[in-house]
Amino acid sequence: QLQLVESGGGLVQAGGSLRLSCSASGSTLDDYTIGWFRQAPGKEREGLLCIDNRGGRTNSADSVKGRFRISRDNVNDRVYLEIDSLEPEDTAVYFCAGDGTFRTISHPQAMCGLYLFNYDYWGQGTQVTVSS
């Protein structure tokens, strides 16, 4: 059973950068497509970026293109979310999530998904607070 843990959150000033880390126990992240989501106070959880475990192809929401990046570190078994030029509107709890079926059941040309239902495994989240 995959268990995910997010880390790297905290209080950051606007304009700063942050790198969030997603790590696993019970399995290795290489066996999963990983997505990053966030949930701001009073808002629904939204998908940000994902990286598949087929060839490392990524997909991102239009709202985060340019400032957000996702990457895999297979040596340390981590998936990172890097955010530049942080804005107070980025304040949220950030979650990583795992999909263990993408590689086997999706079309070879398919991109990983950014919807909650795409993922079966979720971490507890890490809080990011951006001060103005």
C-alpha positions as CSV (number, residue, x, y, z in Angstrom):
1,Q,0.0,0.0,0.0
2,L,1.5,3.3,-1.1
3,Q,1.7,6.0,1.5
4,L,2.7,9.5,0.5
5,V,4.2,12.2,2.6
6,E,4.6,15.8,1.5
7,S,7.2,18.1,3.0
8,G,8.8,21.5,2.4
9,G,5.9,23.8,3.1
10,G,6.0,26.8,5.4
11,L,5.7,30.5,5.5
12,V,7.3,32.4,2.6
13,Q,7.3,36.0,1.5
14,A,5.7,36.9,-1.7
15,G,8.1,36.7,-4.6
16,G,10.1,33.9,-3.0
17,S,10.4,30.3,-4.2
18,L,9.7,27.0,-2.6
19,R,10.3,23.3,-3.4
20,L,7.9,20.8,-2.1
21,S,8.8,17.2,-1.9
22,C,6.7,14.1,-2.2
23,S,8.1,10.8,-0.7
24,A,6.7,7.3,-0.4
25,S,6.6,4.3,1.8
26,G,5.2,0.9,1.0
27,S,6.3,1.2,-2.6
28,T,8.4,3.3,-4.8
29,L,7.2,6.4,-6.6
30,D,8.6,5.1,-9.9
31,D,5.6,2.7,-10.0
32,Y,3.1,5.6,-9.9
33,T,2.1,8.6,-11.9
34,I,2.2,11.5,-9.4
35,G,0.1,14.6,-9.3
36,W,0.3,17.7,-7.2
37,F,-2.9,19.4,-6.0
38,R,-3.7,22.2,-3.7
39,Q,-6.6,23.4,-1.7
40,A,-7.0,27.0,-0.6
41,P,-9.2,27.9,2.3
42,G,-12.9,27.8,1.3
43,K,-12.0,26.4,-2.2
44,E,-12.1,23.0,-3.9
45,R,-9.0,21.0,-4.3
46,E,-7.4,21.7,-7.7
47,G,-5.0,19.8,-9.9
48,L,-1.7,21.6,-10.6
49,L,0.7,19.3,-12.4
50,C,1.4,15.7,-12.9
51,I,4.3,13.5,-14.1
52,D,3.7,10.1,-15.5
53,N,5.7,6.9,-14.9
54,R,5.8,5.9,-18.5
55,G,8.4,8.4,-19.8
56,G,8.2,11.2,-17.4
57,R,5.8,13.2,-19.5
58,T,4.2,16.1,-17.6
59,N,0.9,17.9,-17.7
60,S,0.0,21.1,-16.1
61,A,-3.0,23.3,-15.5
62,D,-3.1,26.5,-17.5
63,S,-3.2,28.5,-14.3
64,V,0.3,27.4,-13.2
65,K,2.2,27.3,-16.4
66,G,5.4,29.3,-16.1
67,R,5.8,29.4,-12.3
68,F,5.3,25.8,-11.3
69,R,7.5,22.8,-12.2
70,I,7.3,19.2,-11.4
71,S,10.2,16.7,-11.6
72,R,11.2,13.2,-10.5
73,D,14.3,12.3,-8.6
74,N,14.5,8.5,-9.1
75,V,17.8,8.3,-7.1
76,N,16.1,9.6,-4.0
77,D,12.6,8.4,-4.9
78,R,11.1,11.8,-4.7
79,V,8.8,14.0,-6.8
80,Y,9.2,17.7,-6.4
81,L,7.0,20.7,-7.0
82,E,8.9,23.9,-7.4
83,I,7.1,27.2,-7.3
84,D,8.6,30.5,-8.3
85,S,7.4,34.1,-7.7
86,L,5.1,33.0,-5.0
87,E,1.9,35.0,-4.5
88,P,-0.4,35.3,-1.5
89,E,-3.0,33.5,-3.7
90,D,-0.7,30.5,-3.7
91,T,-1.5,30.0,0.0
92,A,-3.0,26.5,0.3
93,V,-2.4,23.0,1.5
94,Y,-0.5,21.2,-1.1
95,F,-1.0,17.5,-1.7
96,C,0.7,14.9,-3.8
97,A,-1.3,11.9,-5.1
98,G,-0.4,8.6,-6.8
99,D,-2.0,6.7,-9.6
100,G,-0.9,3.2,-10.0
101,T,-2.8,2.3,-13.1
102,F,-1.9,5.0,-15.6
103,R,1.0,3.2,-17.2
104,T,-1.0,0.0,-17.8
105,I,-4.4,1.1,-18.8
106,S,-4.0,4.5,-20.5
107,H,-3.5,5.1,-24.2
108,P,0.2,5.4,-25.0
109,Q,-0.4,9.1,-26.1
110,A,-2.5,10.0,-23.1
111,M,-1.4,12.7,-20.7
112,C,-1.6,12.2,-16.9
113,G,-4.7,13.6,-15.4
114,L,-5.3,16.6,-13.1
115,Y,-8.6,15.4,-11.6
116,L,-9.0,14.0,-8.2
117,F,-10.6,10.9,-9.5
118,N,-7.4,10.1,-11.4
119,Y,-5.6,9.2,-8.2
120,D,-6.1,6.6,-5.6
121,Y,-3.4,7.5,-3.0
122,W,-3.1,10.8,-1.2
123,G,-0.7,12.4,1.3
124,Q,-1.8,14.5,4.2
125,G,-0.6,17.7,2.7
126,T,1.8,20.4,3.5
127,Q,0.8,24.0,4.3
128,V,2.2,26.8,2.2
129,T,1.5,30.3,3.4
130,V,2.6,33.3,1.4
131,S,2.8,36.6,3.1
132,S,2.5,39.9,1.2
